[in-house]
Every structure is written in structure tokens, then in C-alpha cells.
Amino acid sequence: MKRLVVAVLLALFLLSTSLPGTATLSERSLDSEPLASENPGYEAPGALFDRFAQSLAIGTDPFKHLVTDLNNDSHPDIAVIYENSPILDIFFGDLDYQYSYSDSTTRILSNPITDIAAGDMDRDDLTDIVLSLNSTSNNVVILYQSGNLALPGLAFTTSLRPFGIALNDFDGDLYLDVATLISTAPPTYNSGFEIHFYSESYGTKVLATYLHTSPLSMQLPRLFTAGDFNNDGRTDLVVGDHGVGRVVGFINGNANGLVWTDYSYFNISGPTSLVVQQLDGAGVQELVVGADLAQRVQIRQFDGTRFWPHTELINEPGVASLAFMDRNGDTRLDLVRASSQYHNLTVFTASSSLTYGYASAISFPVSLDPSYVLVEDMSPDDAYDDIILISRSSTGAGLLSIYY
């Protein structure tokens, strides 16, 4: 009964805000074809993502979250960080996969948190949390699950302020290393990335400080992700700068993780989301870029020298975040897009040629200003992935929503 009441109240809230989800198709479609499904309703047979499965009011201005088991009970938990805030909230899933403040914990760091990642940092089969802080010292913190994620954890210092984290075993010792995206405050705009190896007690071993120099000329790079985009078995790094309008992929040139001299870049206006993902089950991983100013989602593939555009979704204003799922079991990954202009989520089904369009899409409204979307299996009792979304508010509570 409680879940039904929450769903009704939130539905009334959404309707009262005159969401752009009621816009005409010509205003939002890339191919002028009708949606395959839009809000089919609670009673519709086989309906997907048709109601608020769970919603929880959270802190002000959430901007990123992750889903993983953080208390070793085999249930997915949710960790949330907030814009310009030192607060980390962790919501533990109960036996019925429900979330509430009654089963949660909060950690307050020494400085605002700029990014969050999760991985088994000490190889004890428990997932730990890694946080970057907007500070000049002790600005990366590892909270170990074996220690109940307690502060102070293990802290180390980057060369400049860190604003992004990517975890991977870059040197082949079977332990996760920490790559950080770093920069100074304006007006100097110095920026780069560095890798802190477990084997070196996370001391700085690789430092690339040329992001701000020509031809990249980045100023405030804030997008950072990892993946094997050249299919050589090593993990590469991708950086994006929204203001400059540029994305660059750095090639991991050696199995020891020490060589990062080769790179390829391209321009796109206002990148907001980067994903490196194998979309069709074969070949190289694709680089997917969402851009709010360019109003598009691009899928690019690396051919050894450059990222050539495979396909794109155009007329997509307000792209806030991207994720992928296989909602129909055909092994091709379907695109999940959150729009901060339409205030909706759209799931685009991948075609056999790996293109995406509204003719095979499901679209539904969400709360105002969605900021970050994830896809995870939140209920192992079924065979479907679920969508976990956070929406931000600079004046009131944010919202965590899970759509089945």
C-alpha cells in the first residue's frame, strides 16, 4: 500500500509540473515515427518501466550514484554523492529489495566529493568505495567494506585537484589501480590525468599534464571513463570537456600501464556523458557520447587512428546521462537516455545494424532534472535489468527512483 501511495503522489507531482513529455512527436523525435510504447499503463500486459517501482527523497542536488553490494548480504545497495557536498549517503537494500533512510548510513568527508567509484581494492571479495575530493591534499579516499566503510579509510594525494576516477588493473598485478582526472581552478586551467598503482602504495607513477596544451587545449575536463576502445586487451582512458567541446581517447601503450603518449580526439559541442561499451557482442568497444549543446548522441568506433562516427541520434536536447541494457534479450545493447529538457527517460532498442530510433523506443516522464542514470539488476527474482535514476534540485530534496 505504501508503494502505491508514493506512486500516486509522484504521478500527481509530475502532472502538475507540465512536463515536456507531453510535447508533440515532431519536437522530440529524430525520425518522425511513433514510439513503440509510451506509458502503457499499470495494467498493460508485458508493460515495462510503466510505474514508479520505488522512489525515495534524498539530499539536495545529487549528481552521481552507484549500485553494488556494500554490506555483503548479496543485495544491491545504492551510494549517492551530491554537488559541492562532502556527504556520501548509502542506502542498503533489505530482504525485499526496498530502500529507506531507516536502513542507511552517511559518511561526511573533509571536503566536497567530486566523484565516486567502487571495486574490490584489497582483493578480499568485498566491494570498497573510492572517492575523490575537491582538495589539494589527502584528496582520494578508499573506504573498505571490511572496515564497515568507516572513515578515515586510506587517503592519498594527487598532483592537482581530482575531479574524476577510473579503476582498473593497469599494471597486471591483479590489484585495482586508481586513475584520476586532475585540474587546477581557473584561470590557470592546468589539467591532466595520473595513475596511482596499488603496487606503489598509490603513489603517483604516471602523470600526463598535457590536456591543457595545444591541440587539446582543455580547460575544465570533468568527464572520465575507461574501456578497451582499440581492442588490444588493455584498458584505455577517455576524457571530455563540456566547455571546450572536446573528447579525447588515450591509448594504453604498454601492459605495465606506463605509456600513454598516443591519443585521438574529436570535437562535439557540450559533451555531458561518456560510455565505452561493447554494444553488439563482437569486435571493438564503442565510444558513446551524449552532448546537450550539440543535441545528439553519437556512437563512434576507433579504427586505429581516429574515432569515426558509426551513427548518431539527433534532435536530442538536454542529454544528461546515458546507460545501456539488453531489454529484449537479443544480445545487442539498448540505449537509455535521460533528458533534462524533456524530463524523461527513453529506452531506444538497438537494430541489427546498431542504430537507434524512436520507432522502437519506450519513453516515459520522470521527475524534474534527471542527472544520472544507471542500469542494474535490482531484483534477482526476475530476469530483467532495472533503471535507477537520480534527479536533482538546487532548492529542495533530490529524488532516487527505481523503474522495473
N, C-alpha and C positions, 0 to 999 in steps of 0.2 A: 504493500500500500504506500509506503513512504516513497518508493521509487516512482510510482505512478504520479503522486502528488508533485514531486520535483519536476517530472517531465512536463506536466500540465503547466506549472508555473513558468517554466523556462520557455515553453512554447508561446505562452501569452506575452512574455517579455520580448521575444523575438518579433512577434507580430506587431507589438506596439512601437517598435523602433523603425518600422518601414524599411526593412532590409532590401538592398538592391537585388536580392534573389528573385524579386518579382519583376525585374526588368525584362523587356522583350528579348526574344532569342537573338534578334539582329544585333543587339547591344553587347552580347556576350559570346556569341558563337563564332568559331573560326571557319566553319564550313556551311553555315546556314541550314543545317539539318537538325531535326528534332532530337531531343535527348532520348536515349533508350529507356531511361527511368528517372523520374524526379519525384521524390517523396511519395512512394507508392502507398504509404499508409500502414498503420499497425496491423491491420487485418489482411493485407495483401499476401497471397501465398508466395513464399520464397523471397519476401521483401528483405532488402539489405540496407543497413545504415538508415533505417526509417524512423528512429526514435532515439531519445537520449537514454542510453543504457544506464549511464551513471554520470552525474555532474556534481562537482564539488567546488564551492567558493574557496579561493586560495588568496595569497598575498597580492599586493598591488604590483602591476606591471611585470608579470612573468615573461621571460623571453626564451627559455630553453628548458627541456626536461629530458630525462632518460628513463627507460624501463628495464629493470633487471632484478634478480633475487638478491636482496641486500640483508636478509636475516636467515638465510639458509633453511627456508621452510618449503622450498620448491614452488612458491607462489610469486608471481611478478609484483615487484614494488615500484613506486614512482618517485623519482627525485626531481625537484624543481628549483631553479635559481631565478633571480629577479634582477631587473635592470637597476644598476647603480646601488646594489644592496649586498651586504655581507651575509645574507640569510640563505641557508640551504634547508629546504623542507623535504622530508622523506615520509611518504605515505605507504604503509605496509598493507599488502593485500591479505584479507582474512580468509578463512576456510571457504567462504562463498565468493571470493574474489571481489569483495567490496572494499571501499576506501573511505576513510573518515579521519578527522583530527583526533578522535579517541584512540586511534592506533597509528600514531605518527610520532616523529621526533624532529627536532630542529637543531641545527648547528649554526652558530654565529661566528663567522670568521673575522679576522682582524681588519680586512679591507673588502671593498666591493668585489664580488665574484664576476669574472669575465667569461668563463667557460667551464664546462663540466664534461667528464668522460668517465667510463667505467671499464675495468678489466681486472684480471687476476694478477696483481702486481708482484706477489711473492710466491706464486705457484703453490698455494695451499688449497686450491679448488674452491675458493671463496672469492666473490666479486668485490673489488675495492673501488673507491671513488677517488678521482683525481680532479682537483680544482685549480684554476688559475685566478690570481688576484691582481687588482689594479694597484700595484705597489712596486717599489724598486728593490725590495729585499724579501727573502722568505716568501716568494710570491707564487710558488707552486706547492700545493699541499696534497699529500696522499693520505686518505683516511682508510684504515684497514678494517675489513669486516671482522677479522679475528680479534680486534680490539674494540668491537661494537661501534666502529666508525667514530671513535672518540677523538676529540682534539687533545693535543695539538697535531697528532699524526706525524708524518715525516715531511719536512719542508726543505725546499732548496730554492736557489735564486737564479733567475735568468739574467741575461746581459741587459735587456731593456724590459719594459713592462709587457707582460704576456696577455694576449687577447684571444688566443686560440690554442687548442690541444688536440693532438692526434696520437694515439697509442698504437705501437706495433713493435715487433721484434726486428729491429733494423740491422742487428749485427749477428743474428743467428745463434745466440746463446740460450734460446728458449725462454728468455725473460722479456717482458714488455718494456720497451724504452719509451721515453716521452719526448715527442716533438712539440715545440711551442712556436706560435706565431707572435713576434715581438715588435714593438714600435715605441717611439717616444711621443710625447704630447706635442701638439702644434706649438710653434710654427716650424720646428726642425724637420719633422716628418721622416726621420730615420726609421728604417724598418727592415725586417728580415725574418729568418726562422732559424732555430737551432735544435739539435737533438741531444738529449740527456740520456746517456746509456746507464742501464742498471749496473753493468759491469764496472762503471766508473763512479758508482755511488751517485749517479745523476749529475755529475759534474759536466760542464759544457764541453763537448767534444767536437761538434760540427757547428760552425757559425756561418750563415750566409747573410751578409748585410747589404746586398745589392738590390733589394726590392725597390729602394727609393731612387736609384740611379737610372740613367737612360740605358736601354729603351723602355724599361718597365715603368719607372717614374711613379711608383705607388706612393700614396700619402698616408692613408689610414686603412690598410688592409685588415679586414675583420673576418673574412670567410676563409675557412681552413678545413681541409679534409684529406683523406688518404685513400689510396687504392692502386691497383696494378693496371694502369691505363695503357701500357705498352706490351703487356702480356709476356714479360720476361721472368716472372716468378718473384720479383722484388716489389716492395711497396713504394709507390711514388707519392708525391705530395702536390696538392693543388691549392692555390691562394687566389682570393678575389678581393677587389677593392671597389666598393659601391660608388664612391665619389669620383674616382678616376675613370671607372667604367672599363675595367680590365681584369682578365683571368689568366693565370699562368700555371702551367704544369711543370714541375721539376722532376726529372728522371733520376731515380736511384741508380747510380752508375756502378755500384760495387756491392757484393754481398756483405761487406763489413759496414755498410751504411755511412761511409766516409766521403763519398764522391757525389756531388750534386751540381756539377757545372753545366750540364745540358738542360735546356728548358725550351718550352714553346708557349707562346701567348697569343691571345686574340682579344679584340675589343667587343664589349657589349654594354649598352647603357644601363647602369644601375643594377648590377648583379646582386641578388638577395639570398640565393640558395645554391649550394653545390652538392652534387651527389656523384660518386663514382660507383657504378653498379653494373654487373653483368645482366643485361635485360632480356636476352633471348636464349640463354642457356648454352651459348657456344661463342668461341672467339674472344676478342678483347673486351675488356670492360668499357662501357660507355661513360662519358662525362656529360652529365645533365646539369644545365644551368637555368635557373629561374631569374628573371630580371623585371623589376617593376617599372622602371623608366622605359625600357625597350618594349614592355608589354608583351613578353613572349617567354616561352620555354624552349630552349634549344637542346637537342641531343647531338653530341659530337663524338667522333671516333678518331683515335690517334693513328696516323698512317706511318709513323716512324720519323716524320719531320714536323707535322702540324696536326692540329685538331680540325678536321674537316667536318662541316655540318651535315649530319645524316638527315635530320628532319627537324621541324620546329612547329610549335603551336603559336599562332599569332593572335593579336587582339585579346591578350590576357592581362589586363591591368591589375595592379595590386598583388602580384605574385609574392606571397610572404614566405612560403615554405613548401618543400617537395618531399615526397616519400614514395615508396613502391611496395606493391603487393601483388600476389597472383590470386585474384579473386575468383577465377573460373577454372583453375587447375590445368591450364594449357602450357605451363612452364614458361610462358612469356610474362614479364612483369608489367603490371598495370600501374599507371601514374596517378598519384594522389596529389592534388594541388589545393593549397589553402590560399584564398584571396582576401586581402584586407580591404579591397574596394567593394567586391560583391558580398563580403562577409559570408562566404560559403565554402564548402568543400566539394570538389568534383573528382570522381574516380574515372579516369579515361582507360578504356580497355585497349590493350595493345593488339594491333592487327598482325597478320602473318609477316608483313614487311616491316614491322616495328614502327608503325606510325600510330598517331593518336588523334582522335577527333570526337566531337560532341555526339555524333550519330551512334556511338557505342559507349556512352558515358552515363554515370549516375551523378546527379548533383543535388545538394540539399543545403539549406541555410544553417548557419551556426551563429553563436553569439558574436557580438561586435569585435572587430580587430583580432582575428586569429593570428597568432605569431609563430607557432611552431607545431609541426605535425609529425607523428611517429606511427609506424605500423608494427604491431606486435601481437602475439597470441596471448590475449589476456584471460582466456578461459580454456584450459587444456581439455575440458569436457567436450568441446566441439572441434570441428576440423577447419575453422575459419580464422583468418587473421582479423584483427580489430584495429580501429583507428583511434589514436589517443591525441587529443588536441588541447593546447592551452591558448587562451585568449587574454589579451592584456587590457588594462585600464589604468590610465595615469591618475585617475581621481578616486577610484574605488577598487573593490576586490576584483582580482582576475578570476578566471574560470577554468577548471580542468574538466574535460568531457571525454567520455569513452563511448564510442559508437560500435555496436556489434553488427 
